[in-house]
């Protein structure tokens, strides 16, 4: 069964599900520390493109390297995160997040026959469209046109976007049997659900005192099992993940320049400004007091 969990990141996707359920993002990476977006998930589909740099697109426990011009389709409710590997300028990384209902209503034959089988396929967490694969050139052109339509919003752009998405899903449906599948064992699926529950707990409670036992309890597993889940998917311990998320939230608050270091420290779960400053400098290479002049 597909992994479905409510999460605060779901609510941050601002499109109106009743009007035109798609949102276009651009230049996200430049606002994120380390040009990396942490693991997150949402019920909608996602399509993204590496425009000029090299991206590490993590989907579940897999890392997909996208070169400039490569596109990727990510299925709904899949854990995924992005990190830019090239170290020159942040990649614009245009991407769209959209509901399958943009193509057809959930009760329609089109949705039930062509959209739902893709959405419910645990063996299809993602599909990559390579820039140097002739069979993918039309799909990448359709994706690029969607970005243009969503940027310019001229005339009947909604119809053009819907038309292009129809063509993309027609490709996915017609080539469904040939698309590379990923075998996911029951243990892998279970661990991903556990990780989502624990990340949800961290994201919702990072400002409060949180222990390893609290994080493990969110998934009803032992502390050692929690550690194994985090190391498998994130390469760090649960407590390290908590600290990293607190630092990411602090990084955002520092950009707003509306609070003191002490206020930001406490708001992000650090009880000591000195400890917060040491951890911040260790991660980003500069003190939080210097954040106004810092780059990546």
C-alpha positions in Angstrom: 0.0 0.0 0.0 1.2 3.6 -0.6 2.8 5.5 2.3 0.4 8.2 3.4 1.1 10.5 6.3 0.0 14.0 7.1 2.9 16.4 7.7 3.4 20.1 8.0 5.4 20.2 4.8 2.2 19.1 3.0 0.5 22.3 4.0 3.4 24.4 2.7 2.4 23.5 -0.9 0.2 26.5 -1.5 -1.8 25.5 -4.6 -5.6 25.5 -4.4 -6.7 21.9 -4.8 -10.2 23.1 -6.1 -9.0 25.5 -8.7 -5.7 24.6 -10.3 -3.8 22.1 -8.2 -0.2 22.7 -9.3 2.6 24.9 -7.9 5.7 26.0 -9.7 9.0 26.5 -7.8 12.2 28.1 -9.0 15.5 29.1 -7.3 14.6 27.2 -4.1 18.1 26.0 -3.5 19.6 29.5 -3.2 17.5 30.0 0.0 18.5 26.7 1.5 21.6 26.1 3.6 24.2 24.1 1.8 22.0 24.2 -1.3 20.2 21.1 0.0 16.6 20.4 0.7 16.1 17.9 3.5 14.0 14.8 3.2 10.3 15.5 3.0 7.2 14.2 1.4 3.8 15.2 0.1 0.8 13.3 -1.4 1.3 15.1 -4.8 3.5 14.2 -7.7 6.7 16.1 -8.4 8.7 16.8 -11.5 12.0 18.6 -11.3 14.9 19.4 -13.6 18.6 20.0 -13.1 19.2 23.1 -15.2 22.9 23.8 -15.0 24.5 21.9 -12.1 24.7 18.4 -10.8 22.0 17.3 -8.3 21.8 14.4 -5.9 18.1 13.6 -5.8 17.4 11.1 -3.0 14.2 9.2 -3.3 13.7 6.8 -0.4 17.0 5.1 0.2 18.3 5.7 -3.4 20.4 8.5 -4.7 19.9 9.5 -8.3 22.5 11.8 -9.9 20.9 14.4 -12.3 23.1 16.2 -14.7 22.2 19.4 -16.4 19.1 18.8 -18.6 18.0 15.7 -16.8 14.4 15.6 -15.4 12.9 13.4 -12.8 9.3 12.4 -11.9 8.8 11.5 -8.2 5.7 9.6 -7.2 3.5 10.9 -4.4 4.2 10.2 -0.7 7.8 9.3 -1.4 10.5 10.5 0.9 12.8 12.7 -1.2 15.5 15.3 -0.8 17.8 17.3 -3.0 21.4 18.4 -2.7 23.5 20.2 -5.3 26.9 18.5 -5.8 28.5 21.1 -8.0 30.0 24.0 -6.1 29.7 27.1 -8.3 26.3 28.8 -8.2 23.0 27.4 -7.0 21.0 25.5 -9.7 17.7 27.1 -10.4 16.1 23.6 -10.3 12.7 24.4 -11.7 10.1 22.0 -10.4 6.4 21.5 -10.1 4.3 19.8 -7.5 0.8 18.8 -8.6 -2.2 16.6 -8.0 -3.3 13.9 -10.4 -6.8 15.6 -10.2 -5.3 18.3 -12.5 -5.5 15.8 -15.3 -8.9 14.2 -14.4 -11.3 13.9 -11.4 -10.6 11.0 -9.0 -13.9 9.4 -9.9 -13.3 9.5 -13.7 -12.3 6.6 -15.8 -9.1 8.4 -16.9 -8.0 8.8 -13.3 -8.9 5.3 -12.2 -7.4 3.6 -15.3 -4.3 5.7 -15.9 -3.4 7.9 -12.9 -4.2 5.7 -9.9 -2.1 2.7 -11.0 1.0 4.9 -11.2 0.2 6.6 -7.9 -0.3 3.3 -6.1 2.7 1.5 -7.6 5.2 0.9 -4.8 7.7 -0.3 -7.4 7.8 3.0 -9.2 9.1 5.7 -6.7 10.6 7.7 -9.5 11.3 7.9 -13.3 14.3 9.7 -14.7 14.3 11.5 -18.1 17.9 11.8 -19.3 18.9 14.7 -21.5 21.0 12.5 -23.7 18.4 9.8 -24.3 16.5 10.5 -27.6 13.5 8.7 -26.3 13.2 11.2 -23.4 13.6 14.4 -25.5 9.9 14.9 -26.1 9.1 14.5 -22.4 11.9 16.9 -21.3 10.5 19.4 -23.9 7.0 19.1 -22.4 8.4 19.6 -18.9 10.3 22.7 -20.0 7.2 24.1 -21.6 5.3 23.6 -18.4 7.9 25.7 -16.6 7.5 28.4 -19.2 3.7 28.4 -19.1 3.7 28.6 -15.3 6.2 31.5 -15.4 4.5 33.6 -18.1 0.9 32.7 -17.3 -0.4 33.9 -20.6 -3.9 33.4 -22.0 -5.0 29.8 -21.6 -1.8 28.6 -19.9 -3.8 26.3 -17.6 -5.0 24.3 -20.7 -1.4 24.2 -22.0 -0.1 22.9 -18.7 -2.9 20.3 -18.4 -2.2 19.2 -22.0 1.5 18.7 -21.4 0.8 16.7 -18.2 -1.7 14.6 -20.1 1.1 13.8 -22.6 3.6 13.0 -19.8 1.2 10.6 -18.1 0.2 9.1 -21.4 3.9 8.3 -21.9 4.1 6.8 -18.3 0.9 4.7 -18.8 1.9 3.5 -22.3 5.4 2.5 -21.2 4.4 1.4 -17.7 5.6 -2.2 -18.1 9.0 -1.1 -19.5 9.7 1.6 -16.9 12.5 0.6 -14.6 11.0 -0.7 -11.3 12.5 -0.7 -7.9 12.0 -3.7 -5.7 11.0 -2.6 -2.2 11.0 -5.3 0.5 8.4 -5.2 3.3 11.3 -4.2 5.7 12.2 -1.2 3.5 8.6 0.0 3.3 8.2 -0.4 7.0 11.4 1.5 7.7 10.4 4.3 5.5 7.1 4.7 7.3 8.9 4.6 10.6 11.3 7.3 9.4 8.5 9.5 8.2 6.8 9.2 11.7 10.1 10.1 13.4 10.8 13.0 11.1 7.3 14.3 11.6 7.9 14.3 15.3 11.2 16.2 14.9 9.7 18.7 12.5 6.8 19.4 14.8 8.7 19.4 18.2 12.2 20.7 17.3 11.6 23.8 19.5 11.0 21.8 22.6 13.3 19.4 24.5 13.5 16.2 22.5 15.3 13.0 23.4 16.3 9.9 21.4 13.6 8.0 23.4 11.0 10.6 22.3 12.0 10.2 18.6 11.9 6.4 18.8 8.6 6.4 20.6 7.0 8.4 17.7 7.4 5.2 15.6 6.9 2.7 18.5 10.4 1.2 18.1 13.5 0.9 20.2 16.2 3.6 20.3 18.7 1.2 18.5 16.2 0.5 15.7 15.6 4.2 15.4 19.3 4.7 15.0 19.4 2.1 12.2 16.6 3.7 10.3 18.3 7.1 10.4 21.7 5.8 9.4 20.2 3.9 6.5 18.3 6.8 5.0 20.1 9.9 6.3 23.6 8.7 7.2 23.4 10.2 10.7 21.8 9.5 14.1 18.3 10.7 15.1 19.8 13.3 17.5 22.1 14.5 14.7 19.1 14.8 12.4 17.3 16.8 15.1 20.3 19.2 15.5 20.6 19.6 11.7 16.9 20.5 11.4 17.2 23.0 14.3 20.1 24.6 12.5 18.2 24.8 9.3 15.3 26.5 11.0 17.7 28.9 12.7 19.3 29.6 9.3 15.9 30.7 8.0 15.2 32.9 11.0 18.6 34.6 10.7 17.8 35.5 7.1 14.7 37.3 8.3 16.8 39.4 10.8 13.8 40.1 13.1 15.1 38.3 16.3 18.2 38.3 18.4 20.6 35.4 18.5 19.3 34.4 21.9 15.7 34.5 20.7 16.5 32.4 17.7 18.6 30.0 19.8 15.7 29.3 22.1 13.1 29.3 19.4 15.0 26.5 17.7 15.4 24.3 20.7 18.9 25.4 21.8 19.1 26.2 25.5 22.6 27.8 25.2 23.5 30.5 22.7 27.2 29.4 22.9 26.3 25.8 22.0 24.1 27.1 19.2 26.8 29.3 17.8 29.4 26.4 17.9 27.1 24.0 16.1 26.1 26.6 13.6 29.7 27.5 12.7 30.6 23.8 12.6 27.9 23.2 10.0 28.0 26.3 7.9 31.6 27.5 8.4 30.7 30.9 9.8 29.2 32.3 13.0 25.5 33.0 13.1 26.3 36.7 13.8 28.0 36.7 10.3 25.0 35.2 8.5 24.0 38.5 6.9 27.2 38.5 4.8 27.6 34.8 4.3 26.9 33.0 1.0 26.4 29.3 0.7 
